[in-house]
Amino acid sequence: MSGELLDCPFCGSEPFVSEGGERFYIACSSLDCACALGEGYDACCMPEHSFADEAEAIAAWNTRTPTKAPDHG
């Protein structure tokens, strides 16, 4: 691996790097979360989510921040 992956910004689970063809993506390992960055369906409508190398995909994942849940309290 080209760099250290931070935990999922939404659920805290460990992510994994995968290669699809010549592109890379990262996804959360939690089936309940399903957070992903760079998958094939993103590439056609969001080319900035398609990564040519593993280091680029890791850098993009590690800059993600969680969205704040609304306070209903």
N, C-alpha and C positions, 0 to 999 in steps of 0.2 A: 504494500500500500504506500502511496506517495505522501501521506500526511495523516495526522490523527483526526478522526471524526468525532465531533461533539455529539452528545446524546440528542435525541429528537427534541426540538424546541417546544413541542406540544404535549408530549406524554412522558418524556424522559427515558424512553426505551433506546436500546442500542440500534443504530442504523447499519446498513450494509451497502457496499459498492457492488454494482453489477455492470457488466459490459453487454451491450446489445448491438451486434454488428461492429461498427467502428465508433460507436458513441457510448458514453458512460452515463449512468444515473445512480442516484442514491435513494434508498427507501428505508423507512422505519421498519423494524422487525416485528412490531406489534400489529397483529391482525385487526385489533380494535381501532387503531389509529389510521393506518394506511397512508400516512404522509409520504410523499415522494417528490423528487426534484430531478428533472431531466429525462423522464420517460418518453417513449416514442410519440405518444399522443400529444405531448406538450410541444414537440419539436416543430410540427407543421404550423401551429398557430402562435407559438411563442419560441422563436428560434434561439432566444437568449437562454432558454432552458435546456438546450442541447449541448452536451459537452464533448469535445474532441479528445480530451485526455483526463485521466483520473484526478490529477492534481487540481485542475480547473473545477471539476465537479465537487471535490472536497472543499475547496475554498468558497464556492457558492453556498454549499450546505452550511458551512460553519458561520456564515454571516446572517443566517435566518434568525428572526426573533419571533417569539410567540405572540399571538394576538391576545389581548386582554379580554377575558370574559366579562360581559356586562354585570354590574353589581345590582342584584335584585333584592338586596337585603334591607 
